[in-house]
Every structure is written in C-alpha cells, then in structure tokens.
Amino acid sequence: MSGAVRRGEPASRAWIALRVVVVAVYAFMLGPILITAAVSFNASNRSLFPPRGFSLQWWGRALSWEWIDPLLFSLKLGLAAGACSTLLALPLAFALVRHDFRGRTALLALTLGPLLLPALVTGAGLLQLFQYVGLRDSIGLPALLCGHVVICLPFAVRTTAISLQSLPPNLEHAAASLGAPPWRVQAHVILPLIKNGIVAGAVFAFIHSFTDVNLSLFLARPGETPINVKILGFLEFGFAPTLAAVSVLTIAIPLALVIALQRATGLGDFLYAERRRD
C-alpha cells in the first residue's frame, strides 16, 4: 500500500507542476490584457495601475468618430481581405493537393512565401512596386487590400489544404462513379466536407489583416488608415487611458468573431480533429 502511494507521488507532483506552468502561461498572456482593460477605467488622465477611481469618460472618447472611423475601416479591410484570400485559396489548395504538375513547388513557395518574409519587407516592396508601375494613386484601400491578401493568403491556403488532405483519396471517384458531374461532386460532396477548414482560413485571414500594422504603415494614407496604424501614431503622445479603451476594442472584436463562429459552425471541430481521432 505504501509502495503504491510512493509510486503515485511523482505523478501527482508532475500534475501540480504542469498546472503551475499552465497558470503561469495564462497569466503571462492575459495579464497585459487585463491590466490594459483596467487602465481604461481610470478617473485620472494618466495610465495608472491600479486604477485611481472609476470613470467611463475614456470609453466615451474611444467610441467617438475619431476612433470609430479607422476601426470601421479596419473591419472593412479585414472582411475584404478574408473574402478575397478565401476565394483565391480554394483553387490554389485544390491545385496543390489534388494535382502534380510542373512548377508545383514554385507555386507552393510563392503562395507560402509571405510567411517567411517580415511584413515590413513586404510592405516596402509593394510600395515601391506601386510607384514603379504608375499606381501611386492606389495607395490607400486598393493597395492595402492587395497587400493584406498577399500576407493572408497562406493562412487560407494551408487550412483548406489540410482539410483536403484529410479526405479519403477515392471520395471524388466514388461520387463520380454514381453519375455526379465534376461540378456537383465539388459543390455537394467536397466543399461541405472541407467547410470548417475554409471557415478557419477565412477567420485567420481576417484576424491577421485586422491586427496587421507593419505592412499597413507603408500603404495607408490619411482618411484610409487602419486602427492599428492610428494607435501607433497616437503612441507618440504617450499611452493615455483612451488608447487603453481602444486597444480593448481591437482585442474584443476578433475574440467575439471566433466565439460566434465556434458556436455557429463548430470551428473547434477542425482545430482539434486530430486529437479526437486519437
């Protein structure tokens, strides 16, 4: 009996150590967010923690048109970038997964290359490109959309490709053998089965676009400025409680989107499918 207790002690200590590590990781990730949220309710005009008093005046300023305009612009840009990335990712993923052709490796490298390059480099390169080809007037929303599609496309391609690779290889042949034409096989068999991968790619693309600042610095212009570039410019004057409230909004919007999609589409089924199969 005592031997069983002694054998169980290392396991219990390991679980306790694991829990301590998990709590420390969560504290490290969530601590700055919670501190920023608390600072936004300061009664003082300084970013003090713990807060001195309680006031909603900074949230009132954060919800003024000065901040809502770039926030709406970022939402519009993120939704457009997510939609365009998803539409481009579908044929690319099908081509890379289902077919073997000359230049496939080059196409794969070109598609996933933006993951390897810093967004600052991509932004500077796109800015030079637009100037050299005579599209300097496109700086703003058109250039930002092109740049964000470039950096968001790898996420949509990867998640869609993972979903395609998880399907049985003879599924399309089986559906075709029952008399279904190719377009019906893709529309009624393949697409519903890879729906979660497509949705996950669109969500990742939107979040990456919504939170990008490095590329947007080069391609934004007055009146067409994403919220993160606006925040970065405001930091020149210090970290005010207004900025804390705006920062909480930029965190809450992607989080609310992920939670809503999880409830509506079961996004976690795609993210944790491997664990469930095991």
C-alpha positions as CSV (number, residue, x, y, z in Angstrom):
1,M,0.0,0.0,0.0
2,S,2.8,2.4,0.9
3,G,4.6,1.5,-2.2
4,A,1.6,2.4,-4.3
5,V,1.4,5.8,-2.6
6,R,5.1,6.4,-3.2
7,R,4.7,5.5,-6.9
8,G,1.8,7.9,-7.2
9,E,3.6,10.8,-5.6
10,P,5.8,11.6,-8.6
11,A,2.8,11.6,-10.9
12,S,0.8,13.9,-8.6
13,R,3.8,16.3,-8.3
14,A,4.1,16.3,-12.1
15,W,0.5,17.3,-12.4
16,I,0.9,20.0,-9.9
17,A,3.9,21.3,-11.7
18,L,2.0,21.2,-15.0
19,R,-0.9,23.2,-13.6
20,V,1.5,25.8,-12.2
21,V,3.1,26.1,-15.7
22,V,-0.3,26.4,-17.4
23,V,-1.4,29.1,-14.9
24,A,1.8,31.0,-15.4
25,V,1.4,30.8,-19.2
26,Y,-2.2,32.1,-19.0
27,A,-1.1,34.9,-16.6
28,F,1.7,35.9,-19.0
29,M,-0.8,36.0,-21.9
30,L,-3.8,37.5,-20.2
31,G,-2.1,39.7,-17.6
32,P,-1.3,42.6,-20.0
33,I,-4.8,42.5,-21.5
34,L,-6.4,42.7,-18.1
35,I,-4.1,45.5,-17.0
36,T,-4.9,47.4,-20.1
37,A,-8.7,46.9,-19.6
38,A,-8.4,48.1,-16.0
39,V,-6.4,51.2,-17.1
40,S,-9.2,52.2,-19.4
41,F,-11.5,52.9,-16.4
42,N,-9.1,55.3,-14.7
43,A,-10.6,58.5,-13.4
44,S,-7.3,60.1,-13.9
45,N,-6.0,61.2,-17.3
46,R,-2.8,59.1,-16.7
47,S,-2.4,55.4,-17.4
48,L,-2.2,54.3,-13.7
49,F,-2.5,50.7,-12.4
50,P,-4.2,50.0,-10.1
51,P,-6.8,52.5,-11.4
52,R,-7.4,55.7,-9.5
53,G,-11.1,55.9,-9.2
54,F,-13.6,54.8,-11.8
55,S,-14.7,56.6,-15.0
56,L,-16.2,55.8,-18.4
57,Q,-15.0,59.1,-20.0
58,W,-12.2,57.3,-21.9
59,W,-14.6,54.8,-23.3
60,G,-16.7,57.7,-24.5
61,R,-13.7,59.1,-26.3
62,A,-12.8,55.7,-27.7
63,L,-16.3,55.5,-29.2
64,S,-16.0,58.9,-30.8
65,W,-15.8,59.1,-34.6
66,E,-12.1,59.8,-34.4
67,W,-11.6,56.2,-33.4
68,I,-14.7,54.5,-34.9
69,D,-13.8,55.6,-38.4
70,P,-10.4,53.8,-38.5
71,L,-12.0,50.9,-36.6
72,L,-14.7,50.5,-39.3
73,F,-12.1,50.9,-42.0
74,S,-10.1,48.0,-40.5
75,L,-13.2,45.9,-40.3
76,K,-14.0,46.6,-43.9
77,L,-10.4,45.9,-45.0
78,G,-10.2,42.7,-42.9
79,L,-13.5,41.3,-44.3
80,A,-12.5,42.1,-47.8
81,A,-9.0,40.6,-47.4
82,G,-10.5,37.5,-45.7
83,A,-13.1,37.0,-48.5
84,C,-10.5,37.5,-51.3
85,S,-8.0,35.3,-49.7
86,T,-10.6,32.5,-49.3
87,L,-11.7,32.7,-52.9
88,L,-8.1,32.6,-54.1
89,A,-7.2,29.8,-51.7
90,L,-9.8,27.4,-52.9
91,P,-8.4,26.8,-56.4
92,L,-4.8,27.1,-55.1
93,A,-5.4,24.4,-52.5
94,F,-7.1,22.1,-54.9
95,A,-4.3,22.5,-57.4
96,L,-1.6,21.9,-54.8
97,V,-3.2,19.0,-53.1
98,R,-5.1,17.2,-55.9
99,H,-2.6,17.6,-58.8
100,D,1.1,17.1,-59.5
101,F,2.3,19.4,-62.3
102,R,5.4,21.2,-63.4
103,G,6.0,24.3,-61.3
104,R,4.0,23.0,-58.3
105,T,6.9,23.5,-56.0
106,A,7.5,27.1,-57.2
107,L,3.7,27.8,-56.9
108,L,3.8,26.5,-53.3
109,A,6.8,28.6,-52.4
110,L,5.2,31.7,-54.0
111,T,2.0,31.1,-52.1
112,L,3.5,30.5,-48.7
113,G,6.5,32.8,-49.2
114,P,4.9,35.8,-47.3
115,L,5.0,33.7,-44.1
116,L,8.8,33.8,-44.3
117,L,9.2,37.5,-45.1
118,P,8.7,40.2,-42.5
119,A,5.6,42.2,-43.2
120,L,7.8,45.3,-43.2
121,V,9.8,44.0,-46.1
122,T,6.6,43.1,-48.0
123,G,5.1,46.5,-47.3
124,A,8.2,48.4,-48.5
125,G,8.4,46.2,-51.6
126,L,4.7,46.7,-52.5
127,L,5.1,50.5,-52.0
128,Q,8.0,50.5,-54.5
129,L,6.0,48.4,-56.9
130,F,3.0,50.6,-57.0
131,Q,5.2,53.6,-57.6
132,Y,7.2,52.0,-60.4
133,V,4.1,50.8,-62.3
134,G,2.4,54.2,-62.1
135,L,-0.2,53.2,-59.5
136,R,0.8,55.7,-56.9
137,D,-2.8,56.9,-56.6
138,S,-3.8,53.4,-55.5
139,I,-2.1,53.9,-52.1
140,G,-4.8,53.6,-49.6
141,L,-7.6,51.0,-49.7
142,P,-6.7,49.3,-53.0
143,A,-3.0,48.9,-52.1
144,L,-3.9,47.9,-48.6
145,L,-6.3,45.2,-49.9
146,C,-3.6,43.8,-52.3
147,G,-1.0,43.8,-49.6
148,H,-3.3,42.2,-47.0
149,V,-4.4,39.5,-49.4
150,V,-0.7,38.7,-50.1
151,I,0.1,38.2,-46.3
152,C,-3.3,36.5,-45.5
153,L,-3.4,34.1,-48.4
154,P,-1.0,31.5,-46.9
155,F,-3.3,31.0,-43.9
156,A,-6.4,30.3,-46.1
157,V,-4.4,28.0,-48.4
158,R,-2.9,26.0,-45.5
159,T,-6.2,25.4,-43.7
160,T,-8.1,24.5,-46.9
161,A,-5.2,22.2,-48.0
162,I,-5.2,20.4,-44.6
163,S,-9.0,19.8,-44.9
164,L,-8.5,18.4,-48.4
165,Q,-5.6,16.1,-47.3
166,S,-7.8,14.7,-44.6
167,L,-10.4,13.4,-47.1
168,P,-10.3,9.8,-48.4
169,P,-8.4,9.9,-51.7
170,N,-11.1,8.0,-53.7
171,L,-14.0,10.0,-52.4
172,E,-14.3,12.1,-55.6
173,H,-14.1,8.9,-57.8
174,A,-16.8,7.2,-55.8
175,A,-19.1,10.2,-56.2
176,A,-18.4,10.4,-59.9
177,S,-19.0,6.7,-60.3
178,L,-22.6,7.3,-59.1
179,G,-23.2,9.6,-62.0
180,A,-22.4,13.0,-60.4
181,P,-20.8,15.5,-62.8
182,P,-17.5,17.1,-61.6
183,W,-19.1,20.4,-60.6
184,R,-21.7,18.6,-58.5
185,V,-19.0,16.5,-56.8
186,Q,-17.1,19.6,-55.8
187,A,-20.2,21.6,-54.7
188,H,-22.2,18.9,-52.9
189,V,-19.5,16.5,-51.7
190,I,-16.1,18.1,-51.3
191,L,-17.0,21.7,-50.2
192,P,-19.4,20.6,-47.4
193,L,-16.7,18.3,-46.0
194,I,-14.0,20.9,-46.0
195,K,-16.3,23.7,-44.8
196,N,-14.6,24.0,-41.4
197,G,-11.1,24.4,-43.0
198,I,-12.4,27.1,-45.3
199,V,-14.0,28.9,-42.4
200,A,-10.9,28.6,-40.3
201,G,-8.8,30.0,-43.1
202,A,-11.2,33.0,-43.6
203,V,-11.1,33.7,-39.8
204,F,-7.3,33.5,-39.6
205,A,-7.0,35.8,-42.7
206,F,-9.4,38.3,-41.2
207,I,-7.6,38.4,-37.8
208,H,-4.2,38.7,-39.5
209,S,-5.5,41.6,-41.6
210,F,-7.3,43.2,-38.7
211,T,-4.2,43.1,-36.4
212,D,-1.5,44.0,-39.0
213,V,0.4,47.2,-38.6
214,N,3.8,46.6,-40.2
215,L,2.6,46.4,-43.8
216,S,-0.2,48.9,-43.3
217,L,2.4,51.6,-42.3
218,F,3.6,51.8,-45.9
219,L,0.3,51.6,-47.8
220,A,-2.0,53.7,-45.6
221,R,-2.9,57.3,-46.3
222,P,-4.9,60.0,-44.5
223,G,-8.6,59.1,-44.4
224,E,-7.8,55.4,-45.1
225,T,-5.9,54.4,-42.1
226,P,-6.3,51.1,-40.2
227,I,-7.0,51.3,-36.5
228,N,-3.6,49.8,-35.6
229,V,-1.7,52.5,-37.6
230,K,-3.9,55.1,-35.8
231,I,-2.9,53.6,-32.4
232,L,0.8,53.6,-33.3
233,G,0.6,57.3,-34.3
234,F,-1.2,58.1,-31.1
235,L,1.6,56.5,-29.1
236,E,3.8,59.4,-30.0
237,F,1.9,61.4,-27.3
238,G,2.0,58.6,-24.7
239,F,-0.2,55.8,-23.6
240,A,-3.4,57.5,-22.5
241,P,-6.4,55.7,-21.0
242,T,-8.3,56.4,-24.2
243,L,-5.8,54.3,-26.0
244,A,-6.3,51.5,-23.5
245,A,-10.0,51.5,-24.2
246,V,-9.4,51.4,-28.0
247,S,-6.9,48.6,-27.5
248,V,-9.5,46.5,-25.7
249,L,-12.0,47.1,-28.5
250,T,-9.4,45.8,-31.1
251,I,-8.9,42.7,-28.9
252,A,-12.6,42.1,-28.3
253,I,-13.8,42.2,-31.9
254,P,-11.7,39.2,-33.2
255,L,-12.4,37.3,-30.0
256,A,-16.1,37.8,-30.4
257,L,-15.9,36.7,-34.0
258,V,-14.1,33.5,-33.1
259,I,-16.6,32.7,-30.3
260,A,-19.6,33.4,-32.6
261,L,-18.1,31.2,-35.4
262,Q,-17.3,28.4,-33.0
263,R,-20.9,28.3,-31.9
264,A,-22.3,28.6,-35.4
265,T,-20.0,26.3,-37.4
266,G,-18.1,24.2,-34.8
267,L,-14.7,25.7,-35.7
268,G,-13.1,23.7,-32.9
269,D,-14.0,20.5,-34.7
270,F,-11.5,21.4,-37.4
271,L,-8.8,22.7,-35.0
272,Y,-9.0,19.7,-32.7
273,A,-9.9,17.0,-35.2
274,E,-6.6,15.2,-34.8
275,R,-6.9,15.0,-31.1
276,R,-10.4,13.5,-31.3
277,R,-9.3,10.9,-33.9
278,D,-6.6,9.9,-31.5
